[in-house]
Amino acid sequence: MGMFEYEAVPHVSGWFSKHFKLAMVSGAIVAGLVIATIIVVPTALALSGQEAYIQAYANSNFTVSKGLSSFYSPVKVAAFNIKSFGLAKSSKEFAYQYIVKILSRYDVILIQEVRDKSRRSLKKLWHSLNETGVSYGSVYSDNLGRTTYTEQYVFFYRIKKAEVTATQQYDDSRDDDFEREPFTIELSYYSPQDKRKKRIALMALHTKPKDAAAELAKLPAVMKRTLQHFKHSQGIIALGDFNADCTYLSKKKKNSLELFKKDSGFKSLLHDSVDTTVASSTDCAYDRAFVYGKKVKVSEATVFNFQTAFDLSEKDAKEISDHYPIEFMLL
């Protein structure tokens, strides 16, 4: 697991960076006006090239800043399979600018199919998000896969809206049930409905298409075990490209899975009829989000159709990805 955390100072007056202390040195009173000199003093966290690499992350006390009105809005979460994101894709200006634009819509977003062992494209993306005027942190999984083909799960999150308090890379070494074993973060956030701080576990999964049914059959038990690990979490949400439809998962097989059964304790946030694919030739709900835990307050999930939103042709939209993001709110 790795992490980037960076506090950019956005162009908003009155904003205070988490990683900087603000010292006010009173100036002289001239013509009845108080002139103050503001000195910004770095804390112990050294930033080199506007980034900090944190190898071991310990949770600090997470406080609600009453000066940030946006903090009280629901946390907007998304999962997006970007389709083979690496050095080549990050260098394609057309696709890249839209990827940044899409990701910056969310408080917390999981991206999948990150394929760059050097992580240079990931660092570039992280910097680009921070340059939007909002401070983003990031946590990412190991390179996952049974062969030389590997992928990473990556979460970006707005530091003023949420805090990653813990992570877990699921150990699948004994049974080898998953091509890309789940990666989970524990998220601390403020619930505007409950008017208090809460925690929830978010589990990333991108199933192997031909093994989707088998992997999804194992997922409920993994979600339950993972939730036991995160004892302070209200519940757990598994999200990502599950390949849970069409040729990869028949309706008959789907109905036999615990995830999709009524009264199983699991709830799908996205309806089976929703198309999460860009191609006009397909109509498949591949991308999913499932919640487990009675205390979780979350909205239904929807798809962000960036082709329509940005008035793109199908050809241009496919340059960005072959999937649409799915999105929902933590209430």
GUGU-978313 format. One record per residue (C-alpha): x, y, z. Coordinates in pm, whole numbers, plus 50000, padded with zeros to 5 digits. Example, Ala and Ser with C-alpha at 12.3 -4.5 7.8 and 13.67 -1.06 7.14 Angstrom:
BEGIN
512304955050780513674989450714
END
This chain:
BEGIN
500005000050000501195035149929499985070049993500345105549868499075134250076499375170149970497765202250083497625227749803496555262549902493535269649685492665304449565490065310149838490635336350106490355324950465491335288950387493775272550628495985243550529495965212750752499715209150729500615245150805500305266151117499135301651085500925326651308499685362051336502235388451433500555420851528501755451651348501585487751446498315506451460498355532751188495455557451147493245535351359493855504351147495485472751277498085459851032498855423051078501655403050922500825366950847503635341750861503205306550728505355281550916505825245950783505185217551025507405186951061505975172350742508435183150475507105188450127509535182749843508415192749495504935198749638504455162749741504945141250047505505103850041504165087450350505225051350392503505044350724500305063150792499005067051146495625082851204495665117251358492755132551546490175142051286488265173351374485355190251204486245224951080483215247051136484675272950902484085250750599480415251250504481005225850225482055200850490478415196950592477245185050252477045147250188480255130350078480105122349707481745088749627482445073049289484105043049126485605046448779487355021048559489555044348354490665016648116494395010348128495595042548285499365046548263502105066948099500645064247748497145074947847498305102848078500235117747784497115120047566496035155547642492435152247521491625121847734493715133348029492035167248069488625150448081489815124148330490935151948566487645170148511485645138648592487645129148900487455164349042483655160949068484025137849368485005139249733486185103049723486845083149407488165048349338489925044149006490725010448854492954996648581495905017948689498815001648507502095019548571504675003748801506735035648793503705054448932504715085248733501295087848570499645084048911501765111949058500935133948760497225127748811497515135149182499285168049110496675177348848493845172049096495585193849354496015220849091492205223749063492295243749388491185215249614493555194749829493555157449756495175128249931495615093949777496095058049885496815029349651497134991649659500004969349561500324958649197497814930249181497444900848943498484864748891500604871448582502834899048451499624918448383498914937548703496684966048812496404989149109493405002449297493715039549375491555061349599491695099249577489925119149847489395155549936491275160850259488735186150389485855161750340487265128450455490225111450616491625076950549492145062150895493305027150794493805004350495493824966850433495074946150143493114913550153495384883250187494314859149916497524838749911495984806750049492814803149840493654825849545489984833949487490584867649325492644878549027492984912749190492274908249559490154934949730491774966049875489884984150152490145018150313488445029950631487055064650580486215090050848483715116550740481065139650877477455128150837475135158050780472135135950861473465123451193475395155551263478475136751377481645120351257481275084751125483455057950972482825034350684484905008550498485175011350119486324979649942487694981049587487274951649352487794946748979486824911048895488384890348620485624889548355485494851948297485704845448674483184872148775480604847548910483144828349118484724859849260481364875649343480314843549518483264848049755482794885349806480104885150082482264864950321485244887450249483144918550314481964904650648485474894950759486854928550652484154947150844485154927951157488674941151105487444977151092485634976351425484755013451428483095013351085479305015751056479374992150760481144983950436480574992350070482204971349797482484990349471484144987749133483954970448798482414937148897481644926148539478294917248692476094915048384475634903748024477944875947901480024875548220477124870248461473814855548346470564864948515470204829348647473674829448797473204864348933470034854449117471874825549282474504848249438474154859949798474944895749696471794898149486469394879149713466744897449911467044895350290470734886150260471804917950435473444930850117471954958849910472864968749556473005006449517472665003949140469704989048954470354960148716468904980148426471525007848445474075007948163477575016048291479285011847953480135038747697479595018247380476155021947222476334985247124476314973547488473814977847770475434962348077475544970548449479164959548492480064985148758478464980649098478294991449461477004968749738476464979550097476494957650407475574971850746472234984250879473675016951013475005028750677473145058650536473765061250165471905072649854471095051449553473875050449294473665066148950475895067648644477695099148534477315098848156480265120748063479575116347691476295134947730477545158847999480485170647787478735167147450481265142147316481015117847028481125081147119484565078746960485905107247175484215093647489485925060047438489285077947441488545085647806487225051247903484845023647801483075027148139481105055048303481715063048671479075051948918478385076549200476495078849528476335099549848477315091250205474545108350403
END
